[in-house]
Amino acid sequence: MLAALACFEAVQPLSQAAQTLEAGVQAARRLFQVVDAQPEVKEPAEPLPVPSPSHLEVAGLSFSYPDGTLALQDISFSLRRGQHLVLVGPSGAGKTTLVNLLLRYWEYNTGHIRLDGKELSQFNGAELRTKIALVSQDAYIFNASLRDNFSIARPDASLAEIEAAAKLAQIHEFITSLPEGYDTWAGETGLCLSGGQRQRIAIARTLLQEAPILILDEPTANLDPATEQAVLQAIHTYARERMLVTITHRPAALETADQVIVLSEGRVVGREGKGSVRMGRMHEFNE
């Protein structure tokens, strides 16, 4: 009798095991599809060393998605060290697509992107991205201490350097007010932090990278006006010896802009030079 009961105990899990096996096989197939996929960008056989650039030039740049949808058409601008470029326009205008091309996540179809006169396609993508720091709208906060979240940008950064970046992003006082300070656990995706705090930590992490090109994608979307003004002023001071590109719908960023480019449906539909930007026109740019 005991042997018969024991046989049923051995056989009973087999149905569940079969279901688990099928789920594992399907997951493995999806993983292999990713691993075996050809990269979107082909790296050069003999990449050039990436300089610490002082000049970014975009000339006649156009890009289409694989389905043929035109995302950018004939985009041109020039940016030098110490200058601030602001990109504005409605959602879907092509601003984020342009950033992805600058970071060499995608390959552009026609036109040129040059760093100090060298075509972007001549550089290794991973090495290129060490020279370009990005603050994205959905910056990820890891389930680790705040110090570790900062150190991702520069593992060799000292605590003094981390604190200096946090002060620029107006988050240092908040961190030091916590019982564990920079050793405070952030939680999954920064669950223990507010939206504005997560955003300022992402900004500080990017500043810590000390890249010669700084790209900010809606960097102050979750900040109150007073904090936004302080953060933007600190970033502008920090970027005096760098190239700064800001994507925004908010008027405060226009105050320090050397040039404003208005995008709509992938095309440049307006330009404003330094001293000619009026904050009251922001609603026109975003329509």
C-alpha positions in Angstrom: 0.0 0.0 0.0 2.8 2.4 0.9 4.6 1.6 -2.4 1.4 2.4 -4.4 1.0 5.7 -2.7 4.7 6.6 -3.2 4.3 5.9 -7.0 1.5 8.5 -7.2 3.7 11.0 -5.4 6.5 10.5 -8.0 4.2 10.8 -11.0 2.0 13.7 -9.9 4.6 16.5 -10.6 5.2 15.3 -14.1 2.3 17.4 -15.6 3.6 20.5 -13.9 7.1 19.7 -15.1 5.9 19.4 -18.7 4.3 22.9 -18.5 7.5 24.4 -17.0 9.6 22.7 -19.7 7.4 24.2 -22.5 7.6 27.7 -21.0 11.4 27.4 -20.7 11.7 26.3 -24.3 9.7 29.2 -25.5 11.7 31.6 -23.4 14.9 30.2 -24.8 13.7 30.7 -28.3 13.0 34.3 -27.7 16.5 34.8 -26.1 18.2 33.1 -29.0 16.3 35.4 -31.4 17.8 38.4 -29.5 21.3 36.9 -29.3 21.4 35.9 -33.0 19.9 39.2 -34.3 22.2 41.3 -36.4 23.0 44.6 -34.8 21.4 47.7 -36.2 24.7 49.5 -36.4 27.8 47.9 -38.0 31.0 48.8 -36.2 33.9 49.9 -38.4 36.6 47.3 -39.1 39.3 49.8 -38.0 37.6 52.4 -35.8 39.2 55.8 -35.2 40.1 56.9 -31.7 37.3 59.1 -30.4 38.6 62.6 -29.7 37.5 64.9 -26.9 35.4 66.9 -29.4 35.1 70.6 -29.6 32.8 70.8 -32.7 29.7 68.8 -33.6 28.3 69.2 -37.1 25.1 67.8 -38.5 24.6 68.4 -42.2 21.7 67.3 -44.4 20.8 64.5 -42.0 17.8 62.2 -43.0 16.6 59.0 -41.4 13.8 56.5 -42.2 12.5 53.6 -40.1 12.7 50.1 -41.6 9.0 50.4 -42.7 9.9 53.4 -44.8 8.5 56.0 -42.4 10.5 59.2 -42.7 11.5 60.4 -39.3 14.1 63.1 -40.1 14.6 65.1 -43.2 17.5 67.4 -44.1 18.5 68.4 -40.5 21.5 70.7 -40.3 23.2 72.6 -37.4 26.6 73.2 -35.9 27.5 73.3 -32.2 30.9 74.2 -30.7 32.3 73.8 -27.2 30.7 76.2 -24.7 27.5 76.6 -26.8 24.0 75.5 -25.8 21.5 74.2 -28.4 17.8 73.8 -27.5 15.5 71.5 -29.5 11.8 72.1 -29.3 8.8 70.9 -31.0 5.6 68.7 -30.5 5.8 65.0 -29.6 6.8 63.0 -32.6 8.7 65.8 -34.2 11.9 63.7 -34.3 13.8 65.1 -31.3 14.4 61.7 -29.6 15.3 60.1 -33.0 18.0 62.7 -33.5 19.4 61.9 -30.0 19.5 58.1 -30.9 21.4 58.9 -34.1 23.9 61.1 -32.2 24.5 58.3 -29.7 24.9 55.9 -32.7 22.1 53.6 -31.6 20.8 53.7 -35.2 22.5 54.3 -38.5 21.4 57.3 -40.5 20.4 57.0 -44.2 21.8 60.2 -45.7 23.7 63.2 -44.6 26.5 63.6 -42.1 27.2 63.7 -38.4 30.7 64.8 -37.7 32.8 65.2 -34.6 35.8 67.5 -35.2 35.4 66.8 -38.9 35.3 63.0 -38.6 32.2 61.0 -39.6 30.4 59.4 -36.7 30.3 56.0 -38.4 34.2 55.9 -38.2 34.0 55.5 -34.4 33.2 52.5 -32.2 29.8 53.0 -30.7 30.6 52.1 -27.1 33.7 54.3 -27.1 31.7 57.2 -28.7 29.1 57.0 -25.9 31.8 57.6 -23.3 32.1 61.1 -24.8 28.3 61.8 -24.8 26.4 61.9 -21.5 22.6 61.6 -21.7 19.9 62.4 -19.2 16.8 60.7 -20.5 13.1 61.2 -19.5 13.0 57.7 -18.0 16.4 57.4 -16.4 16.6 54.1 -14.5 17.4 54.0 -10.8 18.9 50.7 -9.7 17.9 48.7 -6.7 21.1 49.6 -4.9 22.5 52.4 -2.6 22.5 56.0 -3.8 26.3 55.9 -3.8 26.2 52.8 -6.1 23.7 54.5 -8.4 26.1 57.4 -8.9 29.2 55.2 -9.3 27.6 53.6 -12.4 28.7 56.7 -14.3 32.2 56.6 -13.0 33.2 53.6 -10.8 36.4 55.3 -9.7 34.7 58.5 -8.5 35.4 59.5 -5.0 32.7 60.5 -2.5 33.8 64.1 -2.8 33.3 64.0 -6.6 29.9 62.3 -6.1 28.9 65.0 -3.6 30.0 67.8 -6.0 27.8 66.4 -8.8 24.9 66.0 -6.3 25.2 69.6 -5.3 25.0 70.7 -8.9 21.8 68.7 -9.3 20.4 70.2 -6.1 20.0 66.8 -4.4 22.9 66.8 -2.0 21.0 68.4 0.9 18.2 65.8 0.6 20.6 62.9 0.6 22.5 64.1 3.6 19.2 64.6 5.5 18.6 60.8 5.2 19.7 58.6 8.2 22.1 56.6 6.0 23.0 59.4 3.6 24.6 58.2 0.4 24.3 54.6 1.6 20.5 54.8 1.6 18.9 52.1 -0.5 17.0 53.5 -3.5 14.6 50.6 -3.9 13.4 48.9 -7.1 13.4 51.6 -9.9 13.9 54.2 -7.2 10.7 53.3 -5.4 11.8 55.0 -2.2 12.2 58.4 -4.1 9.9 60.9 -5.6 9.8 61.6 -9.3 11.8 64.9 -8.8 14.4 63.2 -6.6 14.9 60.4 -9.1 15.3 62.9 -11.9 17.9 65.0 -10.0 19.9 61.8 -9.1 19.9 60.9 -12.8 21.1 64.4 -13.6 23.9 64.2 -11.0 24.9 60.8 -12.3 25.2 62.2 -15.8 27.2 65.2 -14.7 29.6 62.8 -12.9 30.5 61.2 -16.2 32.2 64.5 -17.2 31.6 63.9 -21.0 32.4 66.7 -23.4 28.9 66.5 -24.9 25.9 66.7 -22.6 22.4 65.9 -23.8 19.4 66.6 -21.6 16.0 65.1 -22.6 13.3 67.0 -20.6 15.7 67.2 -17.6 13.4 69.2 -15.3 9.9 67.8 -16.2 9.2 66.7 -12.6 10.8 69.7 -10.8 9.1 72.7 -9.3 10.0 76.1 -10.9 12.4 77.2 -8.2 14.4 73.9 -8.3 14.2 73.9 -12.0 15.8 77.3 -12.3 18.6 76.3 -9.8 19.3 73.1 -11.6 19.4 74.7 -15.1 21.7 77.4 -13.9 24.1 74.9 -12.3 24.1 72.8 -15.5 24.8 75.9 -17.6 27.7 76.8 -15.4 29.0 73.2 -15.5 28.7 73.1 -19.3 30.7 76.2 -20.1 33.5 74.1 -21.5 31.2 71.5 -23.0 28.6 71.2 -25.8 25.1 71.2 -24.3 21.9 70.0 -26.1 18.6 70.3 -24.4 15.3 68.8 -25.5 12.4 70.5 -23.7 8.9 71.9 -23.8 9.6 74.3 -20.9 10.5 77.9 -21.4 13.2 78.2 -18.6 15.8 76.4 -20.8 15.6 79.1 -23.4 17.3 81.7 -21.2 20.8 80.3 -21.8 20.3 79.0 -25.3 22.7 80.1 -28.0 20.4 78.7 -30.7 16.9 77.1 -30.7 15.9 74.7 -33.4 12.2 74.0 -33.9 11.3 70.6 -35.3 8.0 69.5 -36.7 7.3 66.2 -38.5 11.1 65.5 -38.8 11.9 68.9 -40.4 13.4 72.1 -39.2 10.6 74.7 -39.3 12.3 77.5 -37.4 15.5 78.8 -35.9 16.2 81.3 -33.2 19.6 82.8 -32.5 21.1 84.0 -29.2 19.3 87.1 -27.9 16.3 86.6 -30.2 14.4 84.0 -28.2 11.4 85.2 -26.4 10.1 82.9 -23.6 6.5 83.7 -24.5 6.9 82.0 -27.8 7.5 78.5 -26.3 3.8 77.6 -26.9 4.3 78.4 -30.6 7.4 76.1 -30.8 5.5 73.2 -29.2 2.3 73.4 -31.4 
